[in-house]
Amino acid sequence: MEEIFQKKNNYEVALFFSSDFNEEQLKNSSKQVEDLISQNGGIISRLNEIKKIKLAYPIKKMQLANFASIEFFAPTEIASKISES
């Protein structure tokens, strides 16, 4: 089991979604990122649930956002694939 993690780096990705998203849209969007990680050799170690937060400053005129984070182990190539998505 340790061999699997030795060839992978530890990453965390923060997800911000519009506060206008309904629950189904949030689940689908989060699932897309989870699938992207898994399909590219990543192993999810922690998935923090989505919660609504007040932003420190407006982003695209929005004061609130839905926030989640995912911690995972993956090969280095995955970082660019996630950035592109």
C-alpha positions as CSV (number, residue, x, y, z in Angstrom):
1,M,0.0,0.0,0.0
2,E,2.8,2.4,0.8
3,E,4.3,1.9,-2.7
4,I,1.1,3.4,-4.2
5,F,1.6,6.7,-2.2
6,Q,5.4,6.9,-2.7
7,K,4.9,7.7,-6.4
8,K,2.3,10.4,-5.8
9,N,2.2,13.9,-4.3
10,N,-0.3,15.1,-1.8
11,Y,-2.6,17.9,-3.1
12,E,-5.5,19.9,-2.0
13,V,-7.9,21.7,-4.3
14,A,-10.4,24.3,-3.1
15,L,-13.7,24.5,-5.0
16,F,-15.8,27.7,-5.1
17,F,-19.3,27.5,-6.7
18,S,-21.8,30.2,-7.2
19,S,-24.2,30.7,-4.3
20,D,-27.0,30.5,-6.9
21,F,-26.3,26.8,-7.5
22,N,-28.9,24.4,-6.2
23,E,-28.0,21.2,-4.3
24,E,-28.0,19.0,-7.4
25,Q,-25.8,21.4,-9.4
26,L,-23.3,21.4,-6.4
27,K,-23.2,17.6,-6.2
28,N,-22.7,17.3,-10.0
29,S,-20.0,19.9,-10.1
30,S,-18.1,18.4,-7.1
31,K,-18.5,14.9,-8.6
32,Q,-17.0,16.0,-11.9
33,V,-13.8,17.1,-10.0
34,E,-13.8,13.8,-8.0
35,D,-14.1,11.8,-11.2
36,L,-11.3,13.8,-12.9
37,I,-9.0,13.1,-10.0
38,S,-9.9,9.4,-9.9
39,Q,-9.6,8.9,-13.7
40,N,-6.1,10.4,-13.7
41,G,-4.7,8.1,-11.1
42,G,-5.5,10.1,-8.0
43,I,-6.6,8.7,-4.7
44,I,-9.0,11.0,-2.7
45,S,-8.0,11.0,1.0
46,R,-10.5,13.6,2.3
47,L,-13.6,15.2,0.9
48,N,-14.9,18.2,2.9
49,E,-18.6,18.8,2.5
50,I,-19.9,21.8,0.6
51,K,-20.9,24.7,2.7
52,K,-22.0,28.3,2.0
53,I,-19.5,30.9,3.1
54,K,-19.2,34.7,3.1
55,L,-16.4,35.9,0.9
56,A,-13.8,38.3,2.3
57,Y,-14.3,40.5,-0.7
58,P,-16.7,40.3,-3.7
59,I,-15.8,38.0,-6.6
60,K,-17.7,38.9,-9.8
61,K,-20.1,40.9,-7.6
62,M,-20.9,37.9,-5.4
63,Q,-20.6,38.1,-1.6
64,L,-21.4,34.5,-0.9
65,A,-20.2,31.2,-2.4
66,N,-20.4,27.5,-1.9
67,F,-17.1,26.1,-0.8
68,A,-15.6,22.6,-0.6
69,S,-12.1,21.1,-0.6
70,I,-10.7,17.8,-1.7
71,E,-7.4,16.4,-0.4
72,F,-5.8,13.7,-2.6
73,F,-2.7,11.8,-3.7
74,A,-1.9,11.9,-7.4
75,P,0.9,12.0,-10.0
76,T,2.3,15.5,-10.7
77,E,0.7,15.6,-14.2
78,I,-2.8,15.9,-12.6
79,A,-2.2,19.5,-11.4
80,S,-2.2,20.8,-15.0
81,K,-5.3,18.7,-15.9
82,I,-7.3,20.1,-13.0
83,S,-6.2,23.6,-13.8
84,E,-7.4,23.2,-17.4
85,S,-10.9,22.0,-16.3
